[in-house]
Amino acid sequence: MANIRDFKMDVKQMVKLFMQECYAQLAYSPPLNQENVLDIISDAMELETDTIKKINTPEPESKNNLKHYYKAVSNDFYDKIVELTERLNSLSY
């Protein structure tokens, strides 16, 4: 990770691209799956907000070791975005 600003931009860009996939799925999915897709969209928006909040305000006990803190936040974000992608792909047509 080069710097915090780049990490924030990466988070926003990845969520934006994921949301585009969700809206494409929403447009072409049967009405039964639309509520599930809307739940996934809500979770993605919450993930972005929580991750940006974690980036902006590191926990007090981690201020001595910021590199490891941001690496943990990064890994957590990527794991959750993969989980959301798997949830989106698991919806049946």
PyRosetta script that sets phi, psi and omega in degrees:
from pyrosetta import init, pose_from_sequence

init()
pose = pose_from_sequence("MANIRDFKMDVKQMVKLFMQECYAQLAYSPPLNQENVLDIISDAMELETDTIKKINTPEPESKNNLKHYYKAVSNDFYDKIVELTERLNSLSY")
pose.set_psi(1, 122.1)
pose.set_omega(1, -176.3)
pose.set_phi(2, -72.3)
pose.set_psi(2, -55.7)
pose.set_omega(2, 176.1)
pose.set_phi(3, -155.6)
pose.set_psi(3, 173.6)
pose.set_omega(3, -174.2)
pose.set_phi(4, -66.2)
pose.set_psi(4, -39.0)
pose.set_omega(4, -179.4)
pose.set_phi(5, -60.7)
pose.set_psi(5, -43.8)
pose.set_omega(5, 178.2)
pose.set_phi(6, -64.0)
pose.set_psi(6, -38.8)
pose.set_omega(6, 179.2)
pose.set_phi(7, -63.7)
pose.set_psi(7, -43.0)
pose.set_omega(7, 177.5)
pose.set_phi(8, -61.4)
pose.set_psi(8, -43.0)
pose.set_omega(8, 179.4)
pose.set_phi(9, -64.4)
pose.set_psi(9, -38.3)
pose.set_omega(9, 177.5)
pose.set_phi(10, -63.2)
pose.set_psi(10, -42.7)
pose.set_omega(10, 179.6)
pose.set_phi(11, -61.3)
pose.set_psi(11, -49.4)
pose.set_omega(11, -178.3)
pose.set_phi(12, -63.3)
pose.set_psi(12, -40.7)
pose.set_omega(12, -179.5)
pose.set_phi(13, -66.9)
pose.set_psi(13, -43.1)
pose.set_omega(13, -179.6)
pose.set_phi(14, -65.1)
pose.set_psi(14, -40.8)
pose.set_omega(14, 178.9)
pose.set_phi(15, -67.7)
pose.set_psi(15, -38.2)
pose.set_omega(15, 178.2)
pose.set_phi(16, -61.3)
pose.set_psi(16, -45.6)
pose.set_omega(16, 178.6)
pose.set_phi(17, -65.4)
pose.set_psi(17, -39.3)
pose.set_omega(17, 177.8)
pose.set_phi(18, -64.6)
pose.set_psi(18, -40.1)
pose.set_omega(18, 179.2)
pose.set_phi(19, -64.4)
pose.set_psi(19, -35.8)
pose.set_omega(19, 176.3)
pose.set_phi(20, -62.5)
pose.set_psi(20, -40.9)
pose.set_omega(20, 176.0)
pose.set_phi(21, -63.0)
pose.set_psi(21, -39.9)
pose.set_omega(21, 179.5)
pose.set_phi(22, -64.2)
pose.set_psi(22, -42.7)
pose.set_omega(22, -179.5)
pose.set_phi(23, -68.2)
pose.set_psi(23, -33.7)
pose.set_omega(23, 174.7)
pose.set_phi(24, -65.7)
pose.set_psi(24, -42.4)
pose.set_omega(24, 177.1)
pose.set_phi(25, -63.2)
pose.set_psi(25, -39.6)
pose.set_omega(25, -179.6)
pose.set_phi(26, -64.6)
pose.set_psi(26, -37.0)
pose.set_omega(26, -178.3)
pose.set_phi(27, -70.1)
pose.set_psi(27, -31.6)
pose.set_omega(27, -173.7)
pose.set_phi(28, -111.2)
pose.set_psi(28, 4.6)
pose.set_omega(28, -178.7)
pose.set_phi(29, -91.4)
pose.set_psi(29, 155.7)
pose.set_omega(29, 175.8)
pose.set_phi(30, -66.5)
pose.set_psi(30, 157.7)
pose.set_omega(30, -177.5)
pose.set_phi(31, -56.8)
pose.set_psi(31, -25.8)
pose.set_omega(31, 179.5)
pose.set_phi(32, -67.4)
pose.set_psi(32, -32.2)
pose.set_omega(32, -177.5)
pose.set_phi(33, -87.5)
pose.set_psi(33, -10.4)
pose.set_omega(33, -174.0)
pose.set_phi(34, -64.0)
pose.set_psi(34, -37.9)
pose.set_omega(34, 178.3)
pose.set_phi(35, -66.1)
pose.set_psi(35, -37.4)
pose.set_omega(35, 177.0)
pose.set_phi(36, -64.1)
pose.set_psi(36, -41.3)
pose.set_omega(36, 178.8)
pose.set_phi(37, -65.0)
pose.set_psi(37, -39.6)
pose.set_omega(37, 178.3)
pose.set_phi(38, -64.8)
pose.set_psi(38, -35.2)
pose.set_omega(38, 175.2)
pose.set_phi(39, -65.2)
pose.set_psi(39, -40.5)
pose.set_omega(39, 178.7)
pose.set_phi(40, -65.5)
pose.set_psi(40, -40.6)
pose.set_omega(40, 177.5)
pose.set_phi(41, -61.6)
pose.set_psi(41, -43.1)
pose.set_omega(41, 178.3)
pose.set_phi(42, -61.7)
pose.set_psi(42, -42.8)
pose.set_omega(42, 178.7)
pose.set_phi(43, -64.6)
pose.set_psi(43, -37.0)
pose.set_omega(43, 178.8)
pose.set_phi(44, -66.3)
pose.set_psi(44, -40.9)
pose.set_omega(44, 178.9)
pose.set_phi(45, -65.8)
pose.set_psi(45, -39.9)
pose.set_omega(45, 177.6)
pose.set_phi(46, -66.1)
pose.set_psi(46, -39.0)
pose.set_omega(46, 178.1)
pose.set_phi(47, -61.8)
pose.set_psi(47, -44.3)
pose.set_omega(47, 179.0)
pose.set_phi(48, -61.5)
pose.set_psi(48, -46.8)
pose.set_omega(48, -179.1)
pose.set_phi(49, -61.4)
pose.set_psi(49, -46.7)
pose.set_omega(49, -179.0)
pose.set_phi(50, -64.7)
pose.set_psi(50, -40.6)
pose.set_omega(50, -179.0)
pose.set_phi(51, -67.3)
pose.set_psi(51, -43.9)
pose.set_omega(51, 178.4)
pose.set_phi(52, -62.9)
pose.set_psi(52, -38.5)
pose.set_omega(52, 177.9)
pose.set_phi(53, -63.3)
pose.set_psi(53, -41.6)
pose.set_omega(53, 178.3)
pose.set_phi(54, -65.6)
pose.set_psi(54, -36.3)
pose.set_omega(54, 179.6)
pose.set_phi(55, -68.5)
pose.set_psi(55, -42.6)
pose.set_omega(55, -176.1)
pose.set_phi(56, -71.5)
pose.set_psi(56, -34.3)
pose.set_omega(56, -176.5)
pose.set_phi(57, -128.7)
pose.set_psi(57, 87.5)
pose.set_omega(57, 178.3)
pose.set_phi(58, -64.5)
pose.set_psi(58, 152.1)
pose.set_omega(58, -179.6)
pose.set_phi(59, -66.2)
pose.set_psi(59, 145.0)
pose.set_omega(59, -175.6)
pose.set_phi(60, -58.9)
pose.set_psi(60, -37.7)
pose.set_omega(60, -178.2)
pose.set_phi(61, -73.3)
pose.set_psi(61, -14.6)
pose.set_omega(61, -178.3)
pose.set_phi(62, -99.4)
pose.set_psi(62, 2.5)
pose.set_omega(62, -177.2)
pose.set_phi(63, -65.5)
pose.set_psi(63, -23.4)
pose.set_omega(63, 177.9)
pose.set_phi(64, -75.7)
pose.set_psi(64, -23.3)
pose.set_omega(64, -175.5)
pose.set_phi(65, -133.2)
pose.set_psi(65, 65.8)
pose.set_omega(65, -174.4)
pose.set_phi(66, -66.5)
pose.set_psi(66, -33.2)
pose.set_omega(66, -178.6)
pose.set_phi(67, -60.1)
pose.set_psi(67, -45.4)
pose.set_omega(67, 179.3)
pose.set_phi(68, -70.0)
pose.set_psi(68, -34.1)
pose.set_omega(68, 178.5)
pose.set_phi(69, -63.5)
pose.set_psi(69, -48.7)
pose.set_omega(69, -178.9)
pose.set_phi(70, -68.5)
pose.set_psi(70, -31.3)
pose.set_omega(70, 175.4)
pose.set_phi(71, -66.0)
pose.set_psi(71, -40.3)
pose.set_omega(71, 178.1)
pose.set_phi(72, -66.2)
pose.set_psi(72, -41.0)
pose.set_omega(72, 177.7)
pose.set_phi(73, -63.2)
pose.set_psi(73, -42.4)
pose.set_omega(73, 179.4)
pose.set_phi(74, -62.3)
pose.set_psi(74, -48.1)
pose.set_omega(74, 179.8)
pose.set_phi(75, -62.9)
pose.set_psi(75, -39.6)
pose.set_omega(75, 178.6)
pose.set_phi(76, -63.5)
pose.set_psi(76, -43.5)
pose.set_omega(76, 179.3)
pose.set_phi(77, -62.4)
pose.set_psi(77, -48.0)
pose.set_omega(77, -177.8)
pose.set_phi(78, -64.4)
pose.set_psi(78, -38.5)
pose.set_omega(78, 176.8)
pose.set_phi(79, -62.6)
pose.set_psi(79, -42.3)
pose.set_omega(79, -178.7)
pose.set_phi(80, -71.0)
pose.set_psi(80, -35.0)
pose.set_omega(80, 179.3)
pose.set_phi(81, -70.1)
pose.set_psi(81, -34.0)
pose.set_omega(81, 175.5)
pose.set_phi(82, -66.9)
pose.set_psi(82, -40.7)
pose.set_omega(82, 177.6)
pose.set_phi(83, -62.0)
pose.set_psi(83, -42.7)
pose.set_omega(83, 178.0)
pose.set_phi(84, -64.4)
pose.set_psi(84, -38.9)
pose.set_omega(84, 178.3)
pose.set_phi(85, -64.2)
pose.set_psi(85, -41.3)
pose.set_omega(85, 177.8)
pose.set_phi(86, -65.2)
pose.set_psi(86, -37.9)
pose.set_omega(86, 176.8)
pose.set_phi(87, -63.7)
pose.set_psi(87, -40.4)
pose.set_omega(87, -180.0)
pose.set_phi(88, -66.8)
pose.set_psi(88, -42.1)
pose.set_omega(88, -178.8)
pose.set_phi(89, -72.4)
pose.set_psi(89, -21.6)
pose.set_omega(89, -178.6)
pose.set_phi(90, -79.9)
pose.set_psi(90, -11.4)
pose.set_omega(90, 178.5)
pose.set_phi(91, -67.2)
pose.set_psi(91, 130.6)
pose.set_omega(91, -177.9)
pose.set_phi(92, -89.8)
pose.set_psi(92, 150.9)
pose.set_omega(92, -179.4)
pose.set_phi(93, -88.4)
pose.dump_pdb("model.pdb")
